[in-house]
Amino acid sequence: MKNLTLPLSENDILSLKAGDSVTLSGVILTARDCAHKRITEIIDSGEKLPFELKNSVIYYAGPCPAKPGQASGSCGPTTSARMEGFAPKILDLGLKAIIGKGEMNSSTREALKRNKAVYFAAIGGAGALYGNAIKNSECIAFPELLSEAVYRLEVENFPLIVAYDCFGNSIY
């Protein structure tokens, strides 16, 4: 098990191999389909995003509302293939990691290699486990999208598996 602190350094990323078990501690962003559409529209229009993508990690998830005394409710991954039309462009802007579930296409895998980035697999059905690893949650963009808004999550010991490393290796 590798325990990594965010943001990920280039050495962190180069040390990861497909199949490695890791935990992440630090800040990750959530973004699902609707948020990715908005992000690419803003990028294409030449406007500035309301948050930084460079050196960030995006989790393909939408956190459920928190119960009293919790930072977040359940926060399980959504299917990564739904973001494939957006992933290469966002990776080319300096994103260092994606977290989701399931395989992604060759253009995303090539973008991961080209940008020395990594794809982490989260376990489907383990939303409560991931919710418990969230220590703080704040909506930072597109609140009208509700669960598909962009959230800034502070996580501690967030468990993942390296699905695609930056060398093109895959657990799939």
C-alpha positions as CSV (number, residue, x, y, z in Angstrom):
1,M,0.0,0.0,0.0
2,K,1.3,3.4,-1.0
3,N,0.1,6.4,1.0
4,L,0.2,9.5,-1.1
5,T,-0.3,13.1,-0.2
6,L,-1.8,15.4,-2.8
7,P,-0.9,17.2,-5.0
8,L,0.9,14.3,-6.7
9,S,4.4,15.0,-7.7
10,E,5.9,13.7,-10.9
11,N,8.0,11.2,-8.9
12,D,4.8,10.0,-7.2
13,I,3.2,9.4,-10.6
14,L,6.3,7.7,-12.1
15,S,6.5,5.4,-9.1
16,L,2.9,4.0,-9.6
17,K,2.3,0.8,-11.5
18,A,-1.0,-0.6,-12.7
19,G,-2.4,-2.8,-9.9
20,D,-0.8,-0.8,-7.0
21,S,-3.0,-0.2,-4.0
22,V,-2.9,3.4,-2.8
23,T,-4.5,5.8,-0.4
24,L,-4.8,9.5,-1.2
25,S,-4.9,12.3,1.4
26,G,-5.4,15.9,0.4
27,V,-7.8,17.7,-2.0
28,I,-9.7,16.2,-4.8
29,L,-12.4,17.6,-7.0
30,T,-15.6,15.9,-8.1
31,A,-17.0,16.3,-11.6
32,R,-19.5,14.2,-13.5
33,D,-21.1,14.4,-17.0
34,C,-22.8,17.8,-16.7
35,A,-19.9,19.4,-15.0
36,H,-17.5,18.1,-17.6
37,K,-19.7,19.6,-20.3
38,R,-19.6,23.0,-18.6
39,I,-15.9,22.8,-18.0
40,T,-15.2,22.1,-21.7
41,E,-17.6,24.9,-22.8
42,I,-15.7,27.4,-20.5
43,I,-12.4,26.2,-21.8
44,D,-13.5,26.4,-25.5
45,S,-14.9,29.9,-24.9
46,G,-11.5,31.1,-23.6
47,E,-12.9,32.0,-20.2
48,K,-11.2,31.1,-16.9
49,L,-12.5,28.2,-14.9
50,P,-13.6,29.0,-11.3
51,F,-11.1,26.4,-10.0
52,E,-7.6,25.1,-11.0
53,L,-7.3,22.0,-13.1
54,K,-3.5,21.9,-13.3
55,N,-2.0,19.4,-10.9
56,S,-5.5,18.5,-9.7
57,V,-7.3,15.1,-9.2
58,I,-10.9,14.7,-10.5
59,Y,-13.2,12.1,-9.0
60,Y,-16.0,11.0,-11.2
61,A,-18.6,11.2,-8.4
62,G,-21.4,13.2,-6.9
63,P,-21.5,13.3,-3.2
64,C,-24.8,12.6,-1.4
65,P,-25.9,15.1,1.2
66,A,-24.2,14.8,4.6
67,K,-26.0,13.6,7.7
68,P,-25.5,15.8,10.8
69,G,-21.9,15.6,12.0
70,Q,-20.6,14.3,8.7
71,A,-18.6,16.1,6.0
72,S,-20.3,14.1,3.2
73,G,-22.8,11.4,2.6
74,S,-22.0,8.4,0.4
75,C,-19.7,9.2,-2.5
76,G,-19.2,6.3,-4.8
77,P,-17.7,6.5,-8.3
78,T,-19.7,6.8,-11.5
79,T,-18.8,5.0,-14.8
80,S,-15.7,6.7,-16.3
81,A,-16.6,5.8,-19.9
82,R,-19.2,8.6,-19.7
83,M,-16.4,11.2,-19.4
84,E,-14.2,9.9,-22.3
85,G,-15.2,12.6,-24.7
86,F,-13.9,15.2,-22.2
87,A,-10.9,13.4,-20.5
88,P,-8.1,14.0,-23.0
89,K,-8.7,17.7,-23.3
90,I,-8.8,18.1,-19.5
91,L,-5.7,15.9,-19.0
92,D,-3.9,18.1,-21.6
93,L,-4.6,21.1,-19.3
94,G,-2.4,19.5,-16.6
95,L,-4.8,17.3,-14.6
96,K,-2.7,14.7,-12.8
97,A,-5.2,12.0,-12.0
98,I,-8.7,10.7,-12.6
99,I,-10.7,8.6,-10.2
100,G,-13.6,6.5,-11.5
101,K,-14.7,3.0,-12.2
102,G,-14.4,0.8,-15.3
103,E,-12.3,0.9,-18.4
104,M,-11.6,4.0,-20.5
105,N,-10.8,4.2,-24.2
106,S,-7.4,4.4,-26.0
107,S,-7.5,8.2,-26.5
108,T,-7.8,8.6,-22.7
109,R,-5.0,6.1,-22.1
110,E,-2.8,8.0,-24.6
111,A,-3.6,11.3,-22.9
112,L,-2.6,9.8,-19.5
113,K,0.8,8.7,-21.0
114,R,1.3,12.0,-22.9
115,N,0.7,14.0,-19.7
116,K,2.3,11.7,-17.2
117,A,-1.0,11.2,-15.4
118,V,-2.7,8.2,-13.8
119,Y,-6.2,6.7,-13.6
120,F,-7.3,5.3,-10.2
121,A,-10.1,2.8,-9.9
122,A,-12.5,3.3,-7.1
123,I,-14.7,0.4,-5.9
124,G,-18.3,0.5,-7.1
125,G,-20.7,-0.1,-4.3
126,A,-18.3,1.3,-1.7
127,G,-19.8,4.8,-1.5
128,A,-20.2,4.8,2.3
129,L,-16.5,3.9,2.6
130,Y,-15.5,6.8,0.4
131,G,-17.9,9.1,2.2
132,N,-16.2,8.3,5.5
133,A,-12.8,9.3,4.1
134,I,-14.1,12.8,3.2
135,K,-13.2,15.2,6.0
136,N,-14.5,18.4,4.3
137,S,-16.8,19.0,1.3
138,E,-17.5,22.3,-0.4
139,C,-19.4,23.1,-3.6
140,I,-17.0,25.3,-5.6
141,A,-18.7,25.5,-9.1
142,F,-22.0,25.0,-10.8
143,P,-24.3,24.6,-7.7
144,E,-27.4,24.5,-9.9
145,L,-26.2,21.0,-11.1
146,L,-26.8,19.7,-7.6
147,S,-25.0,16.3,-7.1
148,E,-23.2,16.9,-10.5
149,A,-21.7,20.2,-9.3
150,V,-18.0,20.5,-8.7
151,Y,-17.1,19.8,-5.1
152,R,-13.8,20.3,-3.4
153,L,-13.2,17.4,-1.1
154,E,-10.6,17.1,1.6
155,V,-9.9,13.3,1.9
156,E,-7.8,11.2,4.3
157,N,-6.7,7.7,3.4
158,F,-9.0,7.5,0.4
159,P,-8.4,3.9,-0.9
160,L,-7.9,3.2,-4.6
161,I,-6.2,0.9,-7.1
162,V,-4.0,2.2,-10.0
163,A,-6.0,1.1,-13.0
164,Y,-3.8,2.8,-15.7
165,D,-0.4,4.0,-15.0
166,C,1.5,6.7,-16.9
167,F,3.4,4.1,-18.9
168,G,0.2,2.6,-20.5
169,N,-0.1,-0.4,-18.3
170,S,-3.6,-1.5,-17.3
171,I,-5.3,-3.7,-14.7
172,Y,-7.9,-4.5,-17.4
